[in-house]
Each structure stands twice: as C-alpha cells, then as structure tokens.
Amino acid sequence: LKRAGRFAARRVRVAQFPLACALVRRTPAHGTMAADANAYGFTVEWHDKHADLIREYVLTCFVPTQRKGNLEVAMYDPKANRSFLKRIDVPGLSLQDLRVGSIVKIHARQLKVVKYNDDRTRQALEALHCGVCFLTVPSMFQQFGTLLERMERAGLRLAWLRLVNDNGPVFAVQVSGDDAESRWNSIASTLPEGCVQKVSQDELESYYDRARFPTTAAFDNCTLCVVRPHIVKDGGVGTIVGAVMEAGLEVSALDTLTLDRAQAAELFDVYKGVLPHYAELIDGMTAGPCVAMECRAAQNVCERLRELCGPHDVDMARHLRPNSLRARLGKDNANNGVHATDLEEDGEREVSYIFDVVLGR
C-alpha cells in the first residue's frame, strides 16, 4: 500500500508540472535557434573513476542572443534516456572552450568534448578556432615571451604550447581566435625574416610525440612555475614567460597540460589544511589547461621565482609588491595567476611530478 501511494503521489506531481517535464525532454541536442539563445550540441565524455567507466552525455550550450550574461548548459544521458543536468548558468564558460578534444569543467566534473552533434555547431566552433600553427627558431628563444604577449594582446588565444629540442630550443605553438590568420599576418610582417616558421596542424602534431621529442627538463637546480588556467584563458602567458626570462631564470622546459582533481590534489597536497581556500584552489587548477615551466638557476632559483611572483595573497601583493606577477595578474587568492614552489627542497620533486609522472618524459 505504501508503494502504491508513492507511485500515485509521483503521478500527481508529474500531472501538476507537465510543462516543466516537457521542457526537460525537449532540451535540444543539436544546434538550434531558441527565443532567448542560440543552442549548440556536443557529445562529451566523463571518466567515472569510482566505476572506472567512460560515461557519454549530450551537452547543449545556450548562448544568449539578447543580453550579456553567462552561458547556460544542459546535459542529457542517452544511455539512461533521461535528463542528467537541467539548464543552468556556468560562469566563466565560453563557446570557444568547447572545441573537440578540449576538457571543460562543469559542476566539478571534467568533461572531454569528443564530437560536434550537427553541422551548425561544427561550423560555429571551426570559425572560432580558426588557428595558426608555427615554430620559432632557436635564436628567437629569449624574445618568445614578448612575441606571445603581442599575440595575446591582438586577440589570439593560446591553444597549445611546448618547448622541444630540435637542433636547439624551439617553441611549438598553436593560437586561435576570430580572424586568426589576418591577426597573425599583421604580427608576422613585423618580425625579423626567418624567425618563425608557419606549419600545418599535422606538422605541429608531430611535436606532441614524446618519444621523438622527450621533455627538455633537467630535474636539477630547478623549481616549478605553473601558469594557472584563468591566465591561459584570459591571456597573460606571454607576460609571465617574458618576466621569468627577464629575471635571469632559465626556462629549461615548458608544456601545456590539464590536471585532473587527483593530480592537482597530489601537487598541492602540502597546502591541504593550511590554506582556507584549498578547495577553490583545486577547482581553479582543474578548470582548464595550464602551462608548466621548469625554471633553473645556479643558486636560489626557488627564492628568485617566489620574489618575482610576489605574495600568495593577491591583496597583499597589490599593496606590498604592486609590480609582482600576482599583483598584476591575480584575480583572488585561489586564482592568483601563477604557482611557484615554496620550498627549495620541493623544487625538483614538483618538477619531476609534472614533467615525468603527469606528462611522461
């Protein structure tokens, strides 16, 4: 009787809210036009570590047409044939983040975009990610921070970056953005002849091969510098790379990666129970791709990098060290622009964890 009563109550609730149920069922899975937003459809995957399964969902992104505001998303579970996440705001998310192969964070879940669900979505994302791939020559090494800063100011977004040894230190770079080709050409026309080489996407991908191009990390006399995801997204990697080089520190290894929660927790375990914003720190470090650098010097490399970065507390940095990286680029204490190893004895351990354990040699 109790079970029959619960089923009856459930039927009453559904009958009372038929429109809400219909709206959930009609959440578009493909790119469509809605009254208040353009909807774009994606297939995403989430690694359920508890079950050790890859779960697939249909994600719909709603881009407001009549007002400025956050993007909204809804998720549908095709296997269970039910709504997984009702339409909600996702602060900080942009349509440009949802390219195939990228990882986005929604409600503490890292989702990998594996497919565009329709031609309209594909065309929109390809237009946003019209990209340029290029290699620098070894003689351009010390000027790379300035070059990258110019590209970011021109509206080009860093998509991928790695330092390799190809008869000398070479940066392999991919940038993207609206009208990327013409923006890049306006910058390239002012550079010394032969200092960069434009390549195809396929040619650039050969530099992803860690067997052919192993890490350039030395794992000694070093410290770790990580450009946080909010800087990679908003622009500022060039400022940090340039500042590190101008400070006389050697950038001996550099790579782009996206940390999952377990990896971020391992790297920042020393701060657990110490920083009141530890949870927000992990959230920020797993929100998207970051750029990791091994920085080296003959002496006091850890102290010199910390001095360049400034106090961990952003407000304190702005008052005491207004020219420091955290004062200039930090948003709040959890997203303060850059991580720098705190203790000299931890430098080699942190560098080894990122460039050997997470990325692989």
ChimeraX attribute file (.defattr): number of C-alpha atoms within 10 A of each C-alpha:
attribute: neighborCount
match mode: 1-to-1
recipient: residues
	/A:1	6
	/A:2	7
	/A:3	8
	/A:4	9
	/A:5	10
	/A:6	11
	/A:7	12
	/A:8	11
	/A:9	12
	/A:10	12
	/A:11	11
	/A:12	11
	/A:13	11
	/A:14	12
	/A:15	11
	/A:16	11
	/A:17	10
	/A:18	10
	/A:19	11
	/A:20	11
	/A:21	13
	/A:22	10
	/A:23	12
	/A:24	18
	/A:25	13
	/A:26	10
	/A:27	18
	/A:28	22
	/A:29	20
	/A:30	21
	/A:31	22
	/A:32	16
	/A:33	14
	/A:34	13
	/A:35	8
	/A:36	12
	/A:37	17
	/A:38	15
	/A:39	22
	/A:40	28
	/A:41	27
	/A:42	24
	/A:43	21
	/A:44	25
	/A:45	19
	/A:46	16
	/A:47	15
	/A:48	12
	/A:49	8
	/A:50	6
	/A:51	8
	/A:52	8
	/A:53	11
	/A:54	11
	/A:55	15
	/A:56	19
	/A:57	22
	/A:58	23
	/A:59	27
	/A:60	25
	/A:61	29
	/A:62	26
	/A:63	22
	/A:64	17
	/A:65	13
	/A:66	9
	/A:67	9
	/A:68	8
	/A:69	13
	/A:70	16
	/A:71	19
	/A:72	20
	/A:73	22
	/A:74	22
	/A:75	25
	/A:76	23
	/A:77	15
	/A:78	13
	/A:79	9
	/A:80	9
	/A:81	9
	/A:82	12
	/A:83	19
	/A:84	16
	/A:85	15
	/A:86	14
	/A:87	18
	/A:88	14
	/A:89	16
	/A:90	16
	/A:91	11
	/A:92	12
	/A:93	18
	/A:94	15
	/A:95	15
	/A:96	18
	/A:97	19
	/A:98	24
	/A:99	21
	/A:100	17
	/A:101	12
	/A:102	18
	/A:103	25
	/A:104	23
	/A:105	18
	/A:106	14
	/A:107	10
	/A:108	12
	/A:109	17
	/A:110	23
	/A:111	23
	/A:112	20
	/A:113	23
	/A:114	17
	/A:115	18
	/A:116	23
	/A:117	18
	/A:118	15
	/A:119	13
	/A:120	16
	/A:121	22
	/A:122	19
	/A:123	12
	/A:124	14
	/A:125	19
	/A:126	17
	/A:127	16
	/A:128	18
	/A:129	22
	/A:130	14
	/A:131	22
	/A:132	22
	/A:133	22
	/A:134	18
	/A:135	22
	/A:136	20
	/A:137	19
	/A:138	17
	/A:139	13
	/A:140	18
	/A:141	17
	/A:142	16
	/A:143	14
	/A:144	20
	/A:145	22
	/A:146	16
	/A:147	17
	/A:148	23
	/A:149	19
	/A:150	16
	/A:151	23
	/A:152	21
	/A:153	12
	/A:154	15
	/A:155	18
	/A:156	25
	/A:157	24
	/A:158	24
	/A:159	20
	/A:160	20
	/A:161	21
	/A:162	22
	/A:163	26
	/A:164	24
	/A:165	16
	/A:166	13
	/A:167	8
	/A:168	11
	/A:169	19
	/A:170	20
	/A:171	24
	/A:172	23
	/A:173	21
	/A:174	23
	/A:175	23
	/A:176	25
	/A:177	23
	/A:178	17
	/A:179	15
	/A:180	21
	/A:181	15
	/A:182	11
	/A:183	17
	/A:184	21
	/A:185	11
	/A:186	12
	/A:187	13
	/A:188	17
	/A:189	9
	/A:190	8
	/A:191	11
	/A:192	9
	/A:193	9
	/A:194	9
	/A:195	14
	/A:196	18
	/A:197	13
	/A:198	15
	/A:199	16
	/A:200	12
	/A:201	13
	/A:202	9
	/A:203	13
	/A:204	18
	/A:205	13
	/A:206	12
	/A:207	22
	/A:208	17
	/A:209	10
	/A:210	13
	/A:211	10
	/A:212	12
	/A:213	15
	/A:214	16
	/A:215	21
	/A:216	19
	/A:217	22
	/A:218	16
	/A:219	20
	/A:220	16
	/A:221	18
	/A:222	32
	/A:223	31
	/A:224	27
	/A:225	27
	/A:226	22
	/A:227	23
	/A:228	27
	/A:229	24
	/A:230	23
	/A:231	23
	/A:232	22
	/A:233	20
	/A:234	13
	/A:235	20
	/A:236	25
	/A:237	25
	/A:238	22
	/A:239	20
	/A:240	24
	/A:241	23
	/A:242	20
	/A:243	19
	/A:244	22
	/A:245	17
	/A:246	13
	/A:247	12
	/A:248	14
	/A:249	18
	/A:250	18
	/A:251	22
	/A:252	19
	/A:253	23
	/A:254	23
	/A:255	23
	/A:256	20
	/A:257	19
	/A:258	21
	/A:259	22
	/A:260	18
	/A:261	17
	/A:262	10
	/A:263	18
	/A:264	17
	/A:265	19
	/A:266	12
	/A:267	17
	/A:268	16
	/A:269	13
	/A:270	11
	/A:271	13
	/A:272	14
	/A:273	10
	/A:274	9
	/A:275	13
	/A:276	12
	/A:277	14
	/A:278	18
	/A:279	13
	/A:280	14
	/A:281	22
	/A:282	23
	/A:283	20
	/A:284	18
	/A:285	26
	/A:286	26
	/A:287	25
	/A:288	22
	/A:289	24
	/A:290	23
	/A:291	22
	/A:292	23
	/A:293	27
	/A:294	29
	/A:295	29
	/A:296	25
	/A:297	18
	/A:298	10
	/A:299	10
	/A:300	13
	/A:301	22
	/A:302	24
	/A:303	16
	/A:304	16
	/A:305	25
	/A:306	21
	/A:307	15
	/A:308	18
	/A:309	27
	/A:310	24
	/A:311	21
	/A:312	21
	/A:313	16
	/A:314	26
	/A:315	18
	/A:316	15
	/A:317	21
	/A:318	18
	/A:319	11
	/A:320	13
	/A:321	19
	/A:322	15
	/A:323	15
	/A:324	20
	/A:325	26
	/A:326	29
	/A:327	25
	/A:328	19
	/A:329	22
	/A:330	23
	/A:331	15
	/A:332	15
	/A:333	20
	/A:334	23
	/A:335	24
	/A:336	28
	/A:337	27
	/A:338	26
	/A:339	20
	/A:340	23
	/A:341	23
	/A:342	15
	/A:343	11
	/A:344	15
	/A:345	13
	/A:346	15
	/A:347	24
	/A:348	18
	/A:349	17
	/A:350	23
	/A:351	26
	/A:352	23
	/A:353	16
	/A:354	22
	/A:355	25
	/A:356	14
	/A:357	12
	/A:358	13
	/A:359	15
	/A:360	13
	/A:361	15
